[in-house]
Amino acid sequence: MRRPLSVPSVPARLLAVAVMVACLAAPWPALARVHDPALQQAKHDLHETKDKIRARAVRLRELGRDMNAIATEISNDESLVAEASDRIAALEVQIRILEARDQRLQQQLGDRNRAAYILGPTAPVLYLLTATSPADAAARMSIITEMNRRDQLLAAKVDRNDERLDRGRAESARMQRARQLALQQLQVDRAALQAKLAASRRLFDQLQARKDDILETISKIRPFAVCPVQGPVAIADDFGIWVHRSEARGGDHVHQGNDMMAAFGTPIVAPFDGTAVVATNKIGGNAVKVYGDYGYVYNAHLSSFGKLGPVQAGDVIGYVGNTGNTDANHDHFEWHPGNGAAVDPHGFLLLVC
């Protein structure tokens, strides 16, 4: 026989309901934490911090754009100064030649004038009157005419040479003024760049931890995993411009990379995994090439070297300097995909710098 189901007594049911109500009324730990004032303040602080990070990141990007524009202007000013210097040097040679010629012509003209003064104004007339025959007179007239013509030619040569000399001196003076203005603008731009680099450095230090996180994501983007210059840097958009240089400084040539301007001693790192080798030369000064799976990069004008041989992205291979044919602290950066001709790296650099 089956036992009948037992039904709780009324007091027992009332006790169970009371226990349930008591449990629901008790402050659960999870619910208590939701309303914890310290937790709410932490969330508020985190929200404000994120806002500050976004604001500083925007400011850093603005500074970067400003510095890139100034760096491009500096590169253009340097090209103008070099071009003006070369033109002034050529004009000085031309002026010296014209001055020597002018001295010779003036001496010839002075000799003719002295001879004419010694003979006096009546000499040609007496020369004709002493002719022994009409034929002799005609011959003497031809001689006098020829002498006058030669005097006129000599005077005209003096005038033309003087005009060329004046034009050369005027152009030289104009180029001197243009070079001086370019040098003054160069000084102003370099000062402005230094100020913005300093401001960028302050923001860079504040955002370093955040930047590391961003770089970790960016490192998956090819061809460059990290920015080649580890610090505040201004990247000139100057690939392909015509650079005027003397033969001693490498001669005129097309710029094959981007100038990355930064403070002296700023670390230069491998932008991808590969092998770093010394590539020092007269024009580039201390230089390093890094060969990787997708080609190689060339860094020039280093103040000193870092790690060589096998390297990973981010390894320091050198430091920003001004060796070679430059007097400005920067890293001349070239990108040679497939170990072939250089291509413009500017767009790739902006992704990681």
C-alpha positions, 0 to 999 in steps of 0.5 A: 500500500502507498503511503499518503502524501503528507501535507505541511501544516499551516504553521510550517507553511507560514514559517517557509514564507517568512524565511523567503521574505527575510531572505529577499529583504536581506542586502545581497553583496552583489546588489550592495556593490552596485550602489557602492559609492567608491565604485561609482566614484572609480567609474566616474574617474575612469570616464573622465580619464578616458575623456582626457586621453581622447582630448590629449590624443587629439591635441597630439595629432594636431601637434603632429600635423603642425610639426609635419608642415613645419618640417616640410617647410624647413626642408624647402627652406634648406633647399632654397638656401642651398640653391641660393648659395650655389647661384651666388657662388656662380655669380661671384665667379662671373662677376670676377671675370667681368671685373677683370674684363672691365679693367682691361677695357677701361685701360684700353679706353684710357690709353685711347683718350690719353693719346687723343689728348696728347695729339690734340683736337687738331691732329686729324685735321693736320693729318689730312692737310699734310696729304700729298695727293687726293688719293693720299687724303682719301686713304688718310680719311679712311684711316681716321674713320676706321680709328673712330669706328674702333673707338666707338666699338671699344666704348660700346664694349665698355658699356655692355660689360658695365651693364652685364656687371651691374646686372650680375651685382644686382642679381647677386645682391638679390640672391643674398637677400633671398638667402638671408630671408630663407635663413631667417625663416629657417631659424624661425621654423626650427624654433617653432619646431623645437617648441612643438616638439617640446609640447609633443614630448610632454603629451607623449610622456603622458600618453606613453602607456596608451601609445604602447597599447595602440602600437601593439595593434598597429604592429600587425599592419605592414610594412612597418610595425612601429614608428622608426623614431621613438619620440616626438618626431616631425615627418617631412612630406619631401619624397621626390623633391629636387635637392640642390647640393654642391658636388662636395655634398653629393651633388644635385639629386632627387630626395629618396625618402622622408626626413624625420626630424627629432631631438639629438639622441632620440632612439631609432628602431627597427620598424620590422623584424630582420637584420640590421647592418652598417651602411655608413657613407660620405653623404649619409654619415653613420647609417644602418639598413634593416633587411626584412621579409618585405625589403629593407629600410635605410636610416642615415645621419645617425649620431651613433649605432645601436643593436646590429645583426638580427633584430626585432621590431622596436629594437634600437639600431641607432640614435638621431644625429647630424652626421654626413652632409647635414647640419640638422638633427634628423633621420633620413628614412628610406623604404625599398620594398622588395629590395628595389627602388625607393618608394614614398614611405610617408603614408605608411609612417603616418600610420605608426608615428 
